Each structure stands twice: as C-alpha cells, then as structure tokens.
Amino acid sequence: MLARLWNMVWKEALQFWRYKLLLLFILAFPALDVLGAAEAVSAQIMYIPTAVYDQDRSPTSRRLVEMLRGSRLFTPDTYVGSQAELETLLEQGEVKIGLVIPPDFGADLAGGRGTTVQVLQDGSETMTALLAGAYLEGASYVYGQRLMGVEVGSLASVDPRSRIWFNEEMRKENFQLPAEMAAAVAMLSMLVPAVAIVRERESGTLEQLFVTPMRSIELILSKGTVAAVIAFIGFLEALALITLYLGVPFRGSLVLLMALTVFYIFVEMGWGLFVSAVVRTQGQALLAAFFWLMLESILSGQILPVENMPRVVQAMAQLAPNTHFTVIVRSIMLRGSGLADLWPQVAMLVGLGVVLYALAAVRLRKRLD
C-alpha cells in the first residue's frame, strides 16, 4: 500500500513541476492575498470632502469649522451661499458631507440656550457616513461644552474606564489577517485537489488506475498529499508575513497551530475531493469550488460574526471547516489558547473530515461502477 501511495504522490508532484508558472502562482497566492487584505483593513477614512453653509459667519462658527479641519477626517474647504447649492454638490457627488450652521449659532451658544447644526450625509458610502456621523455627534457635544465653560464630563456621575484584552491597540489587522490567512489556506486546500481526480478522468487514466490494486481511498490520499504540502507551505509563508512584517501578535503555541493547520488542510481537502468526485470536467470543478469557497468565507465569521447570523445559517456554518479553523487561529494567536480550550472546534473538524472523505470515496467508486 505504501509503495502504491508513494508512486502516485511522485506522479502528482511531477505533474505540478511541469507547470512551473502555475506552481509559482499557487505558492505566491497566500502572501499576495494577505498583503492585499492588510492594505484594505489598514486603510483609514480621512479627508472627507465637506461643504459648509455658514449662515452665522461668526468667530464661533469659524472655530467649529477649524476644529473639524483639525481632525483630518473632514476637509471643509467648500463654502456655499445657499441650501440649494449645498444639496446640488451632494447630488453631484462632489462632497460627501454638508454642514449647515444656523444664523444665531454663536449667540445661542454664548447665551447658554443651545443650538442645532444640520449635517447632510451621502449615504451611498455607508461606512463613511456612519463614521462621520459618530464623530460629528461627539465633537458637537465637546465643542458646545467648552464654549459654555463646562468641563467635558463634569456632569457625569460615573467615570467608566475600560481595559481591552487580546487586542489592546484595537487594530483591525490583528482580527482580520488571521482569518484571511485561514481563507487563503482553504482556497489552496480545496482548489488543487478539486481538479486532480477530474483531470485523471478527462485524460482517460482514472479507469486504468482502478484496474490496479489501488483502492479509492488510496487514490484520494495520494491526490491530496501534494496539495497538502503546497497548502502548508502557503500557510507558513502567510504566517511569517503577518507576524514578522505586519505585526500581528502571536501568543500561543506554534507547534499546536502547525499541527492543527495540517489537520485542517486535510479536512478542507475533503470538500475539494468530494467536488472532484461529483463533477465531470475541470471547469465544473473550478466553478463548484469557487462557489463553495465564497459561501464558506461568508459562513466562517470572516465578514460577519457567526453568532449574529440567523439560526439556520449558523447551523449551515458548522459544515464549513473554515468556521472552526478561523476560531482556532484567532484564539491561538491573540488569546494564547491551548488544545483544552479548542476541543469543540477540533471535534467538529474530526467529524467533518470523516464524513467528507467517506462521501468522496463512495461517490468515486459509484462513478466508476
């Protein structure tokens, strides 16, 4: 059995070696994916184009505008003479925020009567609008308190003080990049074996292999070994990049993470091998694999926390190996968790692996019959 497996593994390795450009792209993919994600999550919303309709034209209103400029979140460089002109700029997309200061803004604040500033926001860019709205709400309160000579927070009866654990600096990269690394490993683990068996079928050699003493599970394991090696090299490459270059902390056991990654790769390959045993062409295999990978990315909690999903979707998410591995990666890297903390995720991966490889072997044998 070992001799047959070794011969098939060597055959797969030679096939990959013949396509050096494809192999180079596959090996470079995890690093490129993580770097792209790092650039996306580290990008900050700054210098939002802002138009100001200042009907007061007082030193007080000008100080408010300068405070917004000093935040570097807004660029209030456009002054308009009417509400209609302000709305036109918003409709044309030339500005994203419109600030309307009322005529008695300074006098009302000086008299302690309070006032209202209207903010018009372009909601087509949701994140920009939410961030700008939150900042303007807080900044307006602070500005009004300072002008009235009241120390900010002096009216509060409780002084809340928070302490952040596991991600003290609240860096988005620390939370997102481990999940992106898991997604990159999932893509390599699934795509490579997804086309392996289909390629044998299209070339007419699959039936010849089963004439030999090789069993279906031996064929599956041999096809998956080379893919597992490639996926693990990609994982090491991505892990080194996000820890040494991008500064994501690593607080847990490297040996434990590497061991669980190897296991996860073989489980994720089960989906790819099952797909390859069901479809007939490499094109169908690629489409099916990409569809599942996109669905798995959504279900894994990489975009939206699983606990915030509907119960039916949460149940579906348990079928995605990436759901459990994302928890494992984040817990080991950020929390320093051990195997005793991660046994529910490991148990789910064990169950998924057994079911997927059994289905792939049975389906492959049925296709040949």
N, C-alpha and C positions, 0 to 999 in steps of 0.2 A: 504493500500500500504506500509506504513512504517513498519508494522508488518511483511509482507512478505519479505521486503528487509532485515530487521534485522535477520530473521530466516536464510536466505541464506548467509548473511555475517557471522553469527555464524557457520554455516556449513562449509564454506570455511576456517575459522580460525581453526576449529578443524582438518580439513584435513591437513593443514600445520603443526599443532602442533604434529601430529602423526609422521611426518618425521623431527625429530629434527636435524639430521645431515645435511639434505638439507637446513633447515631453518638457521642453523648456518653459512653454507657456503654463503647463499644469503646475510645475514646481514654483513658478513665479507668482501664480494666482493668489495664494494666501497673503503674501506680502503686499501685493498691489491692492487687494481688497481691504486689508486692514488700514493701509495708508489712506485710501480713499475715504473710508469711514471716519478715520481720525480727523481728516481735513473737514469733513462735513459736520461732525459733532462739536469741533472746537471753534467753528465759525460763530462769531458773535454778531448780533443785530446792533448796528451802530449807525449814527448819522442818518436818521430817517428824515427824508425831505419834508419840511414843515412850512406851512404858510400861516401868517399871523394877521388877523383883522383886529387891530388895536383901536378901539373907539375911545379909549380914555387918554392915551398919549401922555401919561404922567410918569414921573420917575419911578413910581411903584410898579406900574405895568412894564416898564422897560427892565426893571430889575428881575421881574418874573421871567421875561424872555431870556435875559442873560443867564439866569440860573439854569434854564433848560438847555441853553447852548453849552454851558459848562459841564453838563452831564455827559456830553459826547454821544448821547442817544439820539438827540434831535439836532437838526440844522435849520433853525428858524430864520432863514435868510430872505424869505419871500414875504413882503408886506403887501397887503391888498387894501383897497379902499371901500369894498362892499362885501356883503354876504354872498351875493350872486357871483362875484368874481372868485371868491374862495371856493364855492361849490363847483364852479367850472373847472378850476385847477384839479380838484379831486376827481371829477368825472373824466378828465383827460389823462389822469394818471401821473401828472407832473409832480404832485405832492401826495404823501400818504396820510399826513395829519394836518388838520385845520384847527387853529386856536382862535376863538372869538372872545375878546376881552370886552366887557360891558363899559358903558360911558363913565359910570361912577365907581369904577373898580377901586381906585386909590382912596377916594373919600369914604367909601363904605368900610374899607378895612381900617382906616385911621379912626373912624368913629366906633369901631367895635361892633358894627352891625353884620358883618359877614357879607359875602357876595358869591356869585356863581360865574364860573368860566365854562363856556361851551367848548367841547372838544369833538370835532368831526373826524372819524377814522375810516380809512379804506379797509373794509372787512374782507376784501378778496385775498389779502395776505394775512391769514388768521393769526399766526404766531407774532407777527409784527404788531398787529392791532392789540392783542392781549398784553404783550409786554409794555407797549406804550401806554395803554390804559391803566395798568397797575402802577407804573412809575408816576404818571401824572396825578393819580389819586393820592398817592403818598406824598409826592412833592408839594402838591397844593396845600395839604394839611400842615406840613412842616413850614412852608413859606408863610401861611396865614398866622400860625402861632408865633413865629419870630417877629412878624410885623406888629403884632399886638403886644409884644413884650412878654409873652408867656414862654417859659422854658418848656421845650418839647418833652412830653411825657410826664410833666409835673402833675397833671390831673389824674394820672393812673394810680390806682390803689394797689396794684400788683405789679411786681417787677419780674416778668418771666425771663429766665435765662436758659438757653438750650445748649446742649452739647451733642455734636454729631459723631456717631460711631461709624467705623468701617470705611467711610469716605469723607474724612474730616474737611477736605477742601471743597466738597460738593462738585467735583469735576465730572462732567458728563462722560469724559473719556474712560474714567475708571469703571463706570457702569456699562457703557455701550461696547467698548472694544473687546472685552472677553466674550460677549455674546456674538459679536461679529466674527471673532476667531472660530467659535463653535460652528457658525453658519458656513464659513469657508471650508472647514474640515468636513462638514456634512455634504457639501457640494462635491468635493473630490471623492468622498467615500461612496457616493451614490452614482455619480455620472460615469466614472470609469468602469465599474462592473456592470452598469446598466446596459452598455453596448457590447460587453465581452461575449456573452453567450449568443446574442443576436448576430454578431459578426461571424461566429462559427457556423450558425445556421445559414446565413446568406452565402457563405463560401462553400457550403455543402460538406463541411468536415464534422459537423456535430453528430450526424448519424454514424460516421466512421468511428468517432470516439467511443460511442456507446456499444459498438461491436466488440471493443476491447473489454477486458475485465473491469474497467473503471466504472464505479458506481456514480450515481447522480450527485451525491453529497461530496464525493471526492472531486468531481469536476467543479462544483461550486466553490469548494475551499481553494482549489488551485487557481481558479479565476480571481478569487478575492485576495489572495496573498500579495500579489504585485500591487494591486490597488491599495491595499492596506499600508504597504511600505511607502508608497507615494504620498498617501494622505498623512501618515505620521511625520514624514519629512516636512510636509507643508505646515503641520501643527507646530513643530519645533521652530521652524522659520518664523511663523507668526508670533509665537510666544516670546521669542527673543526680541522681536521687533517692538512689541507693545510694552515689554518690561524694561528693556535696556535703552530704547530710543524714545519711546512715547511716555515713559514714566509711570505706567500703571503699577501699583504696588503688588507684591507677591508675598503673602504672609503665611501660606500653608506649606504642605509637603510637596516638593517637586516630584518625588518618586510616586506618591499617591496619584497626583494629577496625570503623570505619564501613563501609569498603569490603567487608570480609568479611561484615558483617552484611547488607548489601544483597544480596550473592550468596546468602547462606544463606536469606534470606527468599524469594527466587525458587525455590530448591531445595525448601524446605519447602512452598511453594505447589503444587509438583508433586504432592505427595500429595493435597492438597485438590482439585485439578483432576481427578486420576485418580479420586478418590471420586465427584465430581460427574458424571463421565462414565460411571460404572458404575451408580449407584443411580437410582431413578425419582422419588422425592419428596424435599422438603426435610427432612422428618422423618427419613427414612432417611439422608440425607446427614449430618445432625447426629449421629445415633447412631453412624454409622460413624466420623465424625471424632473424636468424644469417645472411642470405644473405642481408636482408634489413638493419640490423644494420651496417654491413660493408660498404654498399653503403652510408648510412646516415653519417657515420663517415667521408667518403671522401667528401661528398657534403656539410658538415656542416662548412667547413673552418678550421677544426682542423688540417689538414695536409697542405692544400694549400688555400690561400685566395680566397673567392668566386669570387671577382671582377677580378681575374686573369684567371678564367675559361672561356671556350667558352660560347657564349650567350645561346646556347641550354642547356648546362649543368647548367648555372646559373638559368635558368627557372626551371629545374628539382630540383635544390637545394631548391627552395621555398616550395616544397612539403614535405621537411624534417623538422619536428618540432625542431630538434636539431640545425638546421641552425639558427633559430631565438633565441633559448634559449642560445646558445653559445654567441651571441652578448649581450644578456641581462645580463648574468653572468659576462662577462668581463667588461661591461660598469658599472654595479653597483659596482663591487669590485675594479676596477682600476680607473675609472673615477668619481665615486660617482654620477652617473646619476640617475635621478628621473623618475617617470612614464611619465611625459611630454616629456622626451627625447626618451622613449622606446615605444611610442604608435604604430609605424609602425609594430614592432615585435609582440606586444601584439595583434594587429588587425589580423595579419596573423595567429597567434595561435588560435584565436577565430574562424576564418573561417575554418581552418583545423579541429579543434575539432568538429564543427557542421557537416561537410561533413563526417568525418570518423565514427562518432557514428551513423549517419543516414544510411550510407552504411552497417555498421556492423549489425544494427537491421533489415534492409530489407533483407540482404543476409541470416541471420539466419532464418528468417521466411520462406524464399523461400526454404531453405534446408529442413525444416520440411514439407513443402507442397509437 
